[in-house]
Amino acid sequence: MIGNSPPINYIPIFIFIAVSLAFGIGTLVLSYFVQVRVNDPEKLSTYECGSEPISDARNPFPARYYIIAMLFVIFDVEVAFLYPWAVVFNKIGLFGLIEMIIFIALFLVAYVYAWKKGGLEWD
Amino acid sequence: MELGITILVTVLQIAAVLGVVLTHVAYLTYAERKILSDMQDRLGPMEVGPHGLLQPLADGLKLFFKEDIIPAGANKIIFSAAPILVLVPALIGFAVVPFGRDSLQIGAIEITPYITDINIGLLYILAFSSLGAYGILLGGWASNSKYSLLGGLRSAAQVISYELPLGLALVGPILLSESLSLTDMTVAQGGGIWRWFIVSQPVAFVIYMICAIAETNRLPFDLPEAESELVAGFFTEYSGMRFSFFFLAEYANMILVSCIAVVAFLGGWQAPLPALEFIPPIVWFLAKVYFLLFFYIWLRATVPRLRFDQLMAFGWKVMLPIALVNVLLTSIVKYFLNQWAEK
Protein backbone atom coordinates (compact mmCIF):
# COMPACT_ATOMS: atom_id res chain seq x y z
CA MET A 1 0.00 0.00 0.00
CA ILE A 2 2.89 2.32 0.71
CA GLY A 3 5.07 3.63 -2.07
CA ASN A 4 2.61 2.83 -4.84
CA SER A 5 2.25 6.43 -5.97
CA PRO A 6 5.17 7.82 -7.94
CA PRO A 7 5.90 11.57 -7.79
CA ILE A 8 4.34 11.99 -11.25
CA ASN A 9 0.93 11.43 -9.63
CA TYR A 10 1.32 14.77 -7.88
CA ILE A 11 1.62 16.79 -11.10
CA PRO A 12 -2.16 16.87 -11.74
CA ILE A 13 -2.57 18.46 -8.31
CA PHE A 14 -0.30 21.36 -9.27
CA ILE A 15 -2.17 21.74 -12.55
CA PHE A 16 -5.45 21.74 -10.62
CA ILE A 17 -4.19 24.45 -8.24
CA ALA A 18 -3.12 26.54 -11.25
CA VAL A 19 -6.47 26.04 -13.00
CA SER A 20 -8.48 26.96 -9.87
CA LEU A 21 -6.34 30.05 -9.31
CA ALA A 22 -6.79 31.04 -12.95
CA PHE A 23 -10.54 30.49 -12.65
CA GLY A 24 -10.73 32.67 -9.54
CA ILE A 25 -8.55 35.51 -10.76
CA GLY A 26 -9.92 35.35 -14.31
CA THR A 27 -13.52 35.65 -13.16
CA LEU A 28 -12.66 38.60 -10.93
CA VAL A 29 -10.83 40.39 -13.75
CA LEU A 30 -13.62 39.76 -16.27
CA SER A 31 -16.20 40.95 -13.79
CA TYR A 32 -14.11 44.08 -13.16
CA PHE A 33 -14.50 45.12 -16.81
CA VAL A 34 -18.26 44.68 -17.06
CA GLN A 35 -19.45 46.11 -13.77
CA VAL A 36 -20.82 49.60 -13.24
CA ARG A 37 -18.97 51.55 -10.57
CA VAL A 38 -20.30 54.61 -8.80
CA ASN A 39 -18.14 56.07 -6.09
CA ASP A 40 -19.80 57.53 -3.08
CA PRO A 41 -18.18 57.93 0.36
CA GLU A 42 -21.41 56.91 2.07
CA LYS A 43 -21.48 53.64 0.14
CA LEU A 44 -17.85 52.85 0.90
CA SER A 45 -18.26 53.23 4.63
CA THR A 46 -18.48 49.98 6.58
CA TYR A 47 -21.86 48.58 7.49
CA GLU A 48 -23.07 49.24 11.00
CA CYS A 49 -26.83 48.85 10.69
CA GLY A 50 -27.20 52.27 9.07
CA SER A 51 -25.60 54.47 11.71
CA GLU A 52 -22.23 56.20 11.28
CA PRO A 53 -19.37 53.74 11.92
CA ILE A 54 -17.86 54.23 15.37
CA SER A 55 -14.05 53.93 15.61
CA ASP A 56 -11.83 51.38 13.87
CA ALA A 57 -12.95 47.76 13.87
CA ARG A 58 -9.53 46.35 14.65
CA ASN A 59 -9.99 46.37 18.38
CA PRO A 60 -8.33 43.92 20.75
CA PHE A 61 -10.24 40.64 20.90
CA PRO A 62 -10.45 38.00 23.65
CA ALA A 63 -7.32 35.94 24.34
CA ARG A 64 -9.59 32.84 24.32
CA TYR A 65 -9.08 32.62 20.58
CA TYR A 66 -5.31 32.37 20.98
CA ILE A 67 -5.63 29.61 23.58
CA ILE A 68 -7.95 27.61 21.35
CA ALA A 69 -5.57 28.06 18.42
CA MET A 70 -2.58 26.90 20.47
CA LEU A 71 -4.43 23.87 21.84
CA PHE A 72 -5.46 23.03 18.29
CA VAL A 73 -1.89 23.13 17.01
CA ILE A 74 -0.67 20.84 19.79
CA PHE A 75 -3.46 18.28 19.48
CA ASP A 76 -3.57 18.34 15.69
CA VAL A 77 0.08 17.35 15.47
CA GLU A 78 -0.74 14.34 17.64
CA VAL A 79 -3.70 13.45 15.43
CA ALA A 80 -1.49 13.70 12.35
CA PHE A 81 0.88 11.24 14.03
CA LEU A 82 -1.95 8.69 14.25
CA TYR A 83 -2.35 8.56 10.47
CA PRO A 84 0.87 6.78 9.47
CA TRP A 85 0.44 4.54 12.50
CA ALA A 86 -3.05 3.51 11.34
CA VAL A 87 -1.73 2.72 7.85
CA VAL A 88 0.99 0.31 9.06
CA PHE A 89 -1.00 -1.04 12.03
CA ASN A 90 -1.02 -4.65 10.81
CA LYS A 91 2.73 -4.71 10.25
CA ILE A 92 3.85 -3.41 13.64
CA GLY A 93 1.67 -5.74 15.77
CA LEU A 94 1.58 -5.67 19.57
CA PHE A 95 4.48 -3.23 19.86
CA GLY A 96 2.58 -0.65 17.80
CA LEU A 97 -0.61 -1.15 19.79
CA ILE A 98 1.08 -0.68 23.19
CA GLU A 99 3.06 2.27 21.91
CA MET A 100 -0.12 3.94 20.74
CA ILE A 101 -1.92 3.26 24.04
CA ILE A 102 0.94 5.04 25.83
CA PHE A 103 0.81 7.87 23.28
CA ILE A 104 -2.94 8.34 23.71
CA ALA A 105 -2.51 8.20 27.51
CA LEU A 106 -0.03 11.11 27.23
CA PHE A 107 -2.51 12.90 24.97
CA LEU A 108 -5.17 12.42 27.65
CA VAL A 109 -2.92 13.80 30.38
CA ALA A 110 -2.41 16.99 28.36
CA TYR A 111 -6.12 17.12 27.59
CA VAL A 112 -7.20 16.73 31.22
CA TYR A 113 -4.64 19.37 32.24
CA ALA A 114 -6.01 21.83 29.67
CA TRP A 115 -9.55 21.12 30.84
CA LYS A 116 -8.73 21.54 34.57
CA LYS A 117 -6.84 24.77 33.89
CA GLY A 118 -9.96 26.15 32.23
CA GLY A 119 -8.49 26.27 28.73
CA LEU A 120 -11.65 24.75 27.28
CA GLU A 121 -14.10 27.10 29.06
CA TRP A 122 -15.64 29.90 27.07
CA ASP A 123 -17.21 32.23 29.66
CA MET B 1 4.44 13.53 -27.22
CA GLU B 2 3.42 10.90 -24.68
CA LEU B 3 3.73 13.42 -21.86
CA GLY B 4 1.87 16.06 -23.86
CA ILE B 5 -1.13 13.76 -24.28
CA THR B 6 -1.09 12.86 -20.58
CA ILE B 7 -1.09 16.50 -19.59
CA LEU B 8 -3.84 17.29 -22.10
CA VAL B 9 -5.99 14.47 -20.70
CA THR B 10 -5.35 15.73 -17.16
CA VAL B 11 -6.34 19.28 -18.06
CA LEU B 12 -9.52 18.01 -19.72
CA GLN B 13 -10.30 15.91 -16.63
CA ILE B 14 -9.77 18.94 -14.39
CA ALA B 15 -12.00 21.07 -16.62
CA ALA B 16 -14.69 18.38 -16.52
CA VAL B 17 -14.51 17.99 -12.74
CA LEU B 18 -14.56 21.77 -12.23
CA GLY B 19 -17.54 22.08 -14.55
CA VAL B 20 -19.43 19.31 -12.79
CA VAL B 21 -18.64 20.68 -9.34
CA LEU B 22 -19.63 24.25 -10.24
CA THR B 23 -22.87 23.05 -11.82
CA HIS B 24 -23.61 21.03 -8.71
CA VAL B 25 -22.90 24.07 -6.54
CA ALA B 26 -25.31 26.18 -8.60
CA TYR B 27 -28.05 23.59 -8.44
CA LEU B 28 -27.38 22.81 -4.81
CA THR B 29 -28.40 26.39 -3.96
CA TYR B 30 -31.54 25.85 -6.05
CA ALA B 31 -32.23 22.46 -4.42
CA GLU B 32 -31.73 24.01 -1.01
CA ARG B 33 -34.26 26.76 -1.67
CA LYS B 34 -36.75 24.34 -3.20
CA ILE B 35 -36.44 21.71 -0.45
CA LEU B 36 -36.63 24.32 2.29
CA SER B 37 -39.69 25.90 0.73
CA ASP B 38 -41.33 22.49 0.35
CA MET B 39 -40.69 21.75 4.01
CA GLN B 40 -42.21 25.12 4.94
CA ASP B 41 -45.21 24.60 2.67
CA ARG B 42 -44.44 27.31 0.12
CA LEU B 43 -43.30 27.28 -3.50
CA GLY B 44 -39.79 28.79 -3.51
CA PRO B 45 -38.29 30.25 -6.72
CA MET B 46 -40.83 29.94 -9.57
CA GLU B 47 -40.30 32.95 -11.84
CA VAL B 48 -37.11 32.27 -13.83
CA GLY B 49 -37.68 29.34 -16.17
CA PRO B 50 -40.03 26.41 -15.51
CA HIS B 51 -40.31 25.92 -11.73
CA GLY B 52 -37.50 28.44 -11.31
CA LEU B 53 -34.96 26.05 -12.87
CA LEU B 54 -32.88 28.90 -14.33
CA GLN B 55 -32.73 30.76 -11.01
CA PRO B 56 -29.07 29.80 -10.19
CA LEU B 57 -28.02 31.05 -13.64
CA ALA B 58 -29.80 34.35 -13.12
CA ASP B 59 -28.24 34.73 -9.66
CA GLY B 60 -24.76 34.01 -11.03
CA LEU B 61 -25.12 36.49 -13.89
CA LYS B 62 -26.45 39.16 -11.58
CA LEU B 63 -23.52 38.77 -9.18
CA PHE B 64 -21.10 38.84 -12.11
CA PHE B 65 -22.32 42.29 -13.21
CA LYS B 66 -22.45 43.75 -9.69
CA GLU B 67 -19.92 46.19 -8.35
CA ASP B 68 -17.13 44.80 -6.15
CA ILE B 69 -17.11 47.26 -3.31
CA ILE B 70 -13.92 47.61 -1.28
CA PRO B 71 -14.96 49.45 1.88
CA ALA B 72 -13.00 52.48 3.08
CA GLY B 73 -10.34 51.48 5.59
CA ALA B 74 -10.11 47.91 4.31
CA ASN B 75 -6.75 46.36 3.56
CA LYS B 76 -7.10 46.20 -0.25
CA ILE B 77 -4.67 43.37 -1.01
CA ILE B 78 -5.81 41.00 1.71
CA PHE B 79 -9.44 41.92 1.10
CA SER B 80 -9.12 40.93 -2.57
CA ALA B 81 -7.04 37.81 -1.97
CA ALA B 82 -9.21 36.27 0.78
CA PRO B 83 -12.07 35.00 -1.45
CA ILE B 84 -9.58 33.23 -3.71
CA LEU B 85 -7.80 31.79 -0.68
CA VAL B 86 -11.14 30.28 0.37
CA LEU B 87 -12.20 29.14 -3.10
CA VAL B 88 -9.04 27.31 -4.23
CA PRO B 89 -8.79 24.84 -1.29
CA ALA B 90 -12.50 24.05 -1.64
CA LEU B 91 -12.04 23.10 -5.30
CA ILE B 92 -8.74 21.23 -5.38
CA GLY B 93 -9.83 18.61 -2.85
CA PHE B 94 -11.78 16.98 -5.66
CA ALA B 95 -8.48 15.99 -7.33
CA VAL B 96 -8.26 12.72 -5.40
CA VAL B 97 -11.92 11.69 -5.13
CA PRO B 98 -12.64 8.47 -7.08
CA PHE B 99 -16.02 8.99 -8.74
CA GLY B 100 -16.29 5.56 -10.33
CA ARG B 101 -14.62 2.19 -10.85
CA ASP B 102 -13.78 1.77 -14.52
CA SER B 103 -11.33 3.74 -16.59
CA LEU B 104 -12.41 4.86 -20.02
CA GLN B 105 -10.15 3.50 -22.77
CA ILE B 106 -9.89 5.53 -25.98
CA GLY B 107 -7.21 4.05 -28.20
CA ALA B 108 -4.01 4.15 -26.18
CA ILE B 109 -5.31 6.84 -23.84
CA GLU B 110 -6.70 5.80 -20.49
CA ILE B 111 -9.09 8.18 -18.76
CA THR B 112 -9.32 7.39 -15.05
CA PRO B 113 -12.44 8.09 -12.96
CA TYR B 114 -10.30 10.28 -10.69
CA ILE B 115 -7.86 13.07 -11.53
CA THR B 116 -5.02 11.48 -9.62
CA ASP B 117 -4.55 8.73 -7.05
CA ILE B 118 -1.95 9.53 -4.41
CA ASN B 119 -1.25 7.35 -1.37
CA ILE B 120 -1.81 10.28 1.02
CA GLY B 121 -5.16 11.29 -0.50
CA LEU B 122 -7.06 11.80 2.74
CA LEU B 123 -4.20 13.71 4.38
CA TYR B 124 -4.00 15.94 1.29
CA ILE B 125 -7.71 16.82 1.48
CA LEU B 126 -7.55 17.54 5.23
CA ALA B 127 -4.41 19.65 4.84
CA PHE B 128 -5.86 21.81 2.08
CA SER B 129 -9.32 22.13 3.55
CA SER B 130 -7.87 23.65 6.71
CA LEU B 131 -6.19 26.32 4.56
CA GLY B 132 -9.67 27.74 3.96
CA ALA B 133 -9.72 28.98 7.58
CA TYR B 134 -6.98 31.47 6.66
CA GLY B 135 -9.14 33.01 3.97
CA ILE B 136 -12.05 33.40 6.36
CA LEU B 137 -9.89 34.90 9.10
CA LEU B 138 -8.04 37.28 6.76
CA GLY B 139 -11.22 38.30 4.93
CA GLY B 140 -12.92 39.07 8.22
CA TRP B 141 -9.98 41.07 9.50
CA ALA B 142 -9.27 42.98 6.29
CA SER B 143 -12.85 44.28 5.93
CA ASN B 144 -12.41 46.65 8.88
CA SER B 145 -15.96 45.96 9.98
CA LYS B 146 -16.88 44.79 13.45
CA TYR B 147 -19.27 42.16 12.21
CA SER B 148 -16.70 40.74 9.82
CA LEU B 149 -13.98 40.62 12.45
CA LEU B 150 -16.20 38.80 14.96
CA GLY B 151 -17.52 36.45 12.28
CA GLY B 152 -14.01 35.65 11.06
CA LEU B 153 -12.71 34.94 14.56
CA ARG B 154 -15.66 32.77 15.46
CA SER B 155 -15.43 30.89 12.23
CA ALA B 156 -11.70 30.20 12.56
CA ALA B 157 -12.14 29.03 16.18
CA GLN B 158 -15.00 26.76 15.17
CA VAL B 159 -13.26 25.28 12.14
CA ILE B 160 -10.08 24.39 14.03
CA SER B 161 -12.00 23.04 17.04
CA TYR B 162 -13.96 20.59 14.94
CA GLU B 163 -10.96 19.67 12.80
CA LEU B 164 -9.59 17.53 15.66
CA PRO B 165 -12.51 15.11 16.16
CA LEU B 166 -12.97 15.05 12.39
CA GLY B 167 -9.38 13.91 11.89
CA LEU B 168 -9.72 11.35 14.70
CA ALA B 169 -12.97 9.97 13.26
CA LEU B 170 -11.19 9.28 9.97
CA VAL B 171 -8.51 7.21 11.74
CA GLY B 172 -11.10 4.40 12.03
CA PRO B 173 -11.54 3.87 8.27
CA ILE B 174 -7.77 4.28 7.79
CA LEU B 175 -7.13 1.52 10.35
CA LEU B 176 -9.58 -0.78 8.60
CA SER B 177 -8.41 -0.14 5.04
CA GLU B 178 -4.70 0.34 5.90
CA SER B 179 -4.44 3.15 3.39
CA LEU B 180 -4.87 6.88 3.01
CA SER B 181 -5.67 6.54 -0.68
CA LEU B 182 -9.36 7.10 -1.36
CA THR B 183 -9.32 4.47 -4.13
CA ASP B 184 -7.88 1.75 -1.85
CA MET B 185 -10.38 2.75 0.81
CA THR B 186 -13.29 2.23 -1.59
CA VAL B 187 -11.93 -1.11 -2.82
CA ALA B 188 -11.58 -2.31 0.80
CA GLN B 189 -15.35 -1.88 1.24
CA GLY B 190 -16.35 -4.04 -1.74
CA GLY B 191 -18.74 -6.99 -1.51
CA GLY B 192 -21.91 -5.63 0.04
CA ILE B 193 -23.41 -3.16 2.46
CA TRP B 194 -22.16 -5.13 5.52
CA ARG B 195 -18.57 -4.47 4.42
CA TRP B 196 -19.01 -0.69 4.46
CA PHE B 197 -17.16 1.05 7.25
CA ILE B 198 -20.36 2.64 8.57
CA VAL B 199 -21.24 -0.84 9.90
CA SER B 200 -17.94 -1.36 11.73
CA GLN B 201 -17.40 2.35 12.57
CA PRO B 202 -20.88 3.78 13.33
CA VAL B 203 -19.57 6.09 16.08
CA ALA B 204 -16.88 7.48 13.80
CA PHE B 205 -19.48 8.10 11.09
CA VAL B 206 -21.73 10.09 13.42
CA ILE B 207 -18.75 12.11 14.70
CA TYR B 208 -17.56 12.72 11.16
CA MET B 209 -20.96 13.96 9.99
CA ILE B 210 -21.42 16.32 12.96
CA CYS B 211 -17.90 17.73 12.54
CA ALA B 212 -18.30 18.04 8.79
CA ILE B 213 -21.41 20.15 9.30
CA ALA B 214 -19.52 22.32 11.77
CA GLU B 215 -16.50 22.58 9.43
CA THR B 216 -18.66 23.87 6.60
CA ASN B 217 -20.42 26.39 8.89
CA ARG B 218 -23.85 24.95 8.23
CA LEU B 219 -26.84 24.93 10.54
CA PRO B 220 -27.04 24.14 13.44
CA PHE B 221 -23.42 25.31 13.57
CA ASP B 222 -23.67 28.42 11.37
CA LEU B 223 -22.63 30.86 14.12
CA PRO B 224 -19.97 32.60 12.00
CA GLU B 225 -22.74 33.91 9.78
CA ALA B 226 -25.56 34.01 12.29
CA GLU B 227 -27.84 36.49 10.51
CA SER B 228 -29.68 37.62 13.59
CA GLU B 229 -26.57 38.79 15.45
CA LEU B 230 -23.68 39.17 12.99
CA VAL B 231 -25.50 40.32 9.80
CA ALA B 232 -23.54 37.99 7.47
CA GLY B 233 -20.44 37.20 9.54
CA PHE B 234 -17.07 37.38 7.83
CA PHE B 235 -18.47 38.36 4.42
CA THR B 236 -20.66 41.25 5.57
CA GLU B 237 -18.62 43.75 3.54
CA TYR B 238 -18.23 41.61 0.44
CA SER B 239 -20.27 42.09 -2.71
CA GLY B 240 -20.39 40.96 -6.33
CA MET B 241 -18.02 38.22 -7.50
CA ARG B 242 -15.99 38.18 -4.29
CA PHE B 243 -19.14 37.49 -2.29
CA SER B 244 -20.12 34.74 -4.69
CA PHE B 245 -16.70 33.08 -4.21
CA PHE B 246 -17.35 32.71 -0.49
CA PHE B 247 -20.75 31.29 -1.31
CA LEU B 248 -19.31 28.97 -3.93
CA ALA B 249 -16.61 27.74 -1.55
CA GLU B 250 -19.15 26.98 1.16
CA TYR B 251 -21.26 24.83 -1.15
CA ALA B 252 -18.23 23.20 -2.81
CA ASN B 253 -17.02 22.28 0.68
CA MET B 254 -20.40 20.75 1.47
CA ILE B 255 -20.09 18.56 -1.61
CA LEU B 256 -16.47 17.69 -0.81
CA VAL B 257 -17.13 16.59 2.80
CA SER B 258 -20.07 14.54 1.53
CA CYS B 259 -17.78 12.87 -1.02
CA ILE B 260 -15.27 12.02 1.72
CA ALA B 261 -18.06 10.65 3.94
CA VAL B 262 -19.26 8.49 1.06
CA VAL B 263 -15.74 7.17 0.34
CA ALA B 264 -14.71 6.63 3.97
CA PHE B 265 -17.93 5.22 5.39
CA LEU B 266 -20.53 4.46 2.73
CA GLY B 267 -18.47 2.35 0.34
CA GLY B 268 -17.73 4.98 -2.32
CA TRP B 269 -18.98 3.73 -5.70
CA GLN B 270 -19.65 0.20 -4.38
CA ALA B 271 -23.18 -1.19 -4.79
CA PRO B 272 -24.94 -2.08 -1.51
CA LEU B 273 -25.67 -5.64 -2.70
CA PRO B 274 -23.66 -7.76 -5.17
CA ALA B 275 -26.93 -8.34 -7.08
CA LEU B 276 -27.18 -4.60 -7.76
CA GLU B 277 -23.79 -4.29 -9.40
CA PHE B 278 -25.33 -3.92 -12.88
CA ILE B 279 -26.08 -0.30 -12.01
CA PRO B 280 -22.98 1.78 -12.93
CA PRO B 281 -20.68 2.64 -9.97
CA ILE B 282 -20.91 6.36 -10.64
CA VAL B 283 -24.68 6.24 -10.15
CA TRP B 284 -24.19 4.73 -6.71
CA PHE B 285 -21.59 7.34 -5.85
CA LEU B 286 -23.82 10.23 -6.89
CA ALA B 287 -26.87 8.73 -5.18
CA LYS B 288 -25.01 8.52 -1.86
CA VAL B 289 -23.63 12.06 -2.18
CA TYR B 290 -27.08 13.43 -3.04
CA PHE B 291 -28.57 11.65 -0.05
CA LEU B 292 -26.03 13.26 2.31
CA LEU B 293 -26.61 16.69 0.73
CA PHE B 294 -30.35 16.26 1.19
CA PHE B 295 -29.68 15.36 4.81
CA TYR B 296 -27.73 18.63 5.23
CA ILE B 297 -30.65 20.69 3.93
CA TRP B 298 -33.16 18.66 5.91
CA LEU B 299 -31.16 19.44 9.06
CA ARG B 300 -31.24 23.15 8.23
CA ALA B 301 -35.03 23.07 8.07
CA THR B 302 -35.32 21.15 11.34
CA VAL B 303 -32.90 22.24 14.06
CA PRO B 304 -32.28 25.62 15.77
CA ARG B 305 -28.86 27.26 16.10
CA LEU B 306 -26.53 26.55 19.05
CA ARG B 307 -24.97 29.22 21.26
CA PHE B 308 -21.26 29.80 20.73
CA ASP B 309 -20.08 28.58 24.16
CA GLN B 310 -22.26 25.47 23.75
CA LEU B 311 -20.69 24.89 20.36
CA MET B 312 -17.12 25.10 21.64
CA ALA B 313 -17.87 22.99 24.73
CA PHE B 314 -19.55 20.35 22.56
CA GLY B 315 -16.54 20.13 20.25
CA TRP B 316 -13.83 20.03 22.88
CA LYS B 317 -15.54 18.22 25.76
CA VAL B 318 -17.84 15.76 24.01
CA MET B 319 -16.71 15.04 20.45
CA LEU B 320 -12.95 14.91 21.11
CA PRO B 321 -13.00 12.31 23.96
CA ILE B 322 -15.52 10.11 22.14
CA ALA B 323 -13.42 10.19 18.97
CA LEU B 324 -10.28 9.36 20.95
CA VAL B 325 -11.91 6.40 22.72
CA ASN B 326 -13.25 5.19 19.38
CA VAL B 327 -9.71 5.13 17.93
CA LEU B 328 -8.41 3.26 20.98
CA LEU B 329 -11.19 0.65 20.97
CA THR B 330 -10.99 0.14 17.20
CA SER B 331 -7.26 -0.52 17.32
CA ILE B 332 -7.53 -2.95 20.26
CA VAL B 333 -10.42 -4.89 18.69
CA LYS B 334 -8.63 -4.98 15.35
CA TYR B 335 -5.47 -6.31 16.98
CA PHE B 336 -7.30 -9.17 18.67
CA LEU B 337 -9.30 -9.96 15.54
CA ASN B 338 -6.04 -10.22 13.63
CA GLN B 339 -4.64 -12.57 16.29
CA TRP B 340 -7.75 -14.69 16.15
CA ALA B 341 -7.70 -14.84 12.37
CA GLU B 342 -4.11 -16.09 12.38
CA LYS B 343 -4.93 -19.08 14.60
Interface residues (C-beta under 8 A of the other chain):
Chain A: M1 I2 G3 N4 S5 N9 Y10 I11 P12 I13 I15 F16 I17 V19 S20 L21 F23 G24 I25 T27 L28 L30 S31 Y32 V34 Q35 V36 R37 V38 P41 K43 L44 S45 T46 Y47 E48 C49 D56 A57 R58 N59 F61 R64 Y65 I68 A69 L71 F72 F75 D76 V79 A80 L82 Y83 A86 V87 V88 F89 N90 G93 L94 L97 M100 I101 I104 F107 L108 Y111 W115 L120 E121 W122 D123
Chain B: I7 T10 V11 Q13 I14 A15 L18 F64 F65 K66 E67 D68 I69 I70 P71 A72 G73 A74 S80 P83 I84 L87 V88 L91 I92 A95 V96 I115 T116 D117 I118 N119 I120 L122 L123 Y124 W141 S143 N144 S145 K146 Y147 S148 L149 L150 L153 A156 A157 I160 S161 E163 L164 G167 L168 V171 I174 L175 E178 S179 L180 S181 D184 V231 T236 E237 G240 M241 R242 F245 F308 D309 M312 A313 W316 K317 L320 P321 L324 V327 L328 S331 I332 K334 Y335 N338
